[in-house]
Amino acid sequence: MTKGQFEAKISEGITKFEMEFMGRGPKGIRTIIKQDMIIIRLTGFLSQSEKKLAESSQGVKLIKDVRTALFEGAREYLENLIKEIIDVNIVSTHSDVSTKTGEKIIIFIVDEDLDTRFKSRI
């Protein structure tokens, strides 16, 4: 597979995860593989009730706390998903939510330079 095909397959897997585990999928998703990072940007993933909650600082904290707890509970599943798709060891996983823009970022740090891997396949 090409780098673009791996990125698309990761996006598909994360979208499926969001739908099955979080209750709804994002409106948009983009995966970028760069060196030892897999960066996933989800847009339009907040529910209507979360958007309403985000109007207050207490609501923002609540959304972030709940989303963080859900993500932490699913971390092992997500890391295994990435390992299955791209056969790489995960060093660390990071995630953050913007209640202002309705975006979520997930970053996987892996144990090798994936750009080098893809260049060697050409």
N, C-alpha and C positions, 0 to 999 in steps of 0.2 A: 504494500500500500504506500501511497505517497503521503507526504506531510499533511496536505490538505484533506486527504481521505481520513487520516487519523483524527484530525481536528473535527471533521464532520461527525465521525463515529462517537467521539467523546461528547460532542454537543447533543447528539441523539440520546446517549445514555443518561446524561444529566437531566435532559428534558423529561425522560421517562421517570427518573427518580423523583423529580419535583412533582410530577403528576401523581405518582403512586404514594409517596411518603408525605408530601406537603399539601396535597389536596388540589393543586392546580399547577399548570405549567406556566412558564414565562411567555410573554408575547414575542420576545426575541432572545436569541442566544448566539454568542460567538466565542469560539475557542481559538486561542493563539498559543502555539508552541514556540518558545524562544529559549534557546540554550538549555538550562536545567529547570525551566519553569513551564508549567501548563497553566495558562490564565484563562478563566472562563468568566464571561460577563453576561449576566442575565438582566433583561429589561422587562418592565411591566409585570413584575411578579407579585406585587402587593395586592391583597384582596381589598374589596371596597371597605370592609370594616377596619382593616389596617390603615388605609388611607385616612379614614375618619379619625382613628386613634392618633395618627401622626400629627394632628393639628395641635396637640398639647405636648409639653416636654415630658410629662408623666407617661403619655401614650407612646412617645418615641422610645423611652426607656423600656417600657413593657414589650414593645415589638422587638427591640434588639435583644432583650433578655430571652424571650420565647424563641426567636429565630436562632439565637446562639445555642440554646439548650437542644433544640431539635437537630441542629447541625452536628453538635457534639455527639448526640446519640446515634447519628448516622455516619459518623466519620469513617469507621471501619468498612462499612458497606461501600462508601464512595471511593476509598483508597483501593479496595479490591476491584471495583469497577474499572478504575484507571489501569491497574495492573493487568487485568484481563485484556483490555483493549490494546495497550501499548507495551506490555511486558517490561516494566521498569519498577525499580524500588522507590517508594515514597520516603523522602527524608522528613518533610513536614507539610502540613496542610493549614491554610489560612482562609478565613472568610469574613466578609463584612457586608452590611446592609446599609443602603442610603434611603432613609425614609423621605428625604427631600425629592430625590429623583426616581425612586421606585426601582433602583438597581441593586444588584447583588454581585459581588465579586468573589470568586473562589480561586485560590492559587495553590497549586501543588508544586512543591520543590522536589525534584528527583535527583538520583545519584549519578547522573551522567548528562553530558551535553548532547541533547537530542538533535540539534542542528548538525553536529558532526555525524551522528548516526544516519540522518537522512542524506547528507552529502555523499557518504560512502556507498549508498545504494544506487547512485546515479551512474 
